[in-house]
């Protein structure tokens, strides 16, 4: 396909030559026979041109380079002090952030991760984050039904420091509907949790995202593949 690099429209001679070769290989079968279909009937062609792509999204403020990859460490050591040592070591080795996983019992035993950090009190969160430059790293959390308590503890820790909540980046991981679908339980009525999410968005701003959409639970329950949209903050 290297010879098609840079082809932007069907008027390009290279595109026409490609179609002629494909038609020769198909030996009379229609080009549409190469289109794969999802379980919902959506067609996926074997090759797309730039002209097939949708227009660019809404303009972004300047400067606003496209977001890149973030090298994240997964922290699930049980003891907060041990987790802190692992976190600092990984950051020193080049990690740009961390996914903090709470214990299965705290999360609601969802089975996503076998281990997790034991965070029962605000002091545990302080021990976990001791020496971490919170304004310079991305922190995301896998806390399940404990997400509210963890967010409140994090807000307390930040409030006791010289930082402002809006200096943080990452994701709190609120996914109440996914949590309910996976565990069948929530820490509070959904309306109260939605209201809390709005308050958290106001407090933390755009840097530390509050919500995470994880549709894997629905896909695992048999939803069609094209409805699976996962975002990890």
Secondary structure, 3 states (H helix, E strand, C coil): CHHHCCCCCCCCHHHHHHHHHHHHHHCCCCHHHHCEECCCCCEECCCCCHHHCCCCCCCCCCCCCCCCCCCEEEECCCCHHHHHHHHHHHHHCCCCEEEEEECHHHHCCCCCCCCCECCCCHHHHHHHCCCCCCCCCEEEEECHHHHHHHHHHHHHHHHCCCCCHHHCEEEEEECHHHHHHHHCCCCCCHHHHHHHHHHHHHHHCCCEEEECCECHHHHHCCCCHHHCCECCC
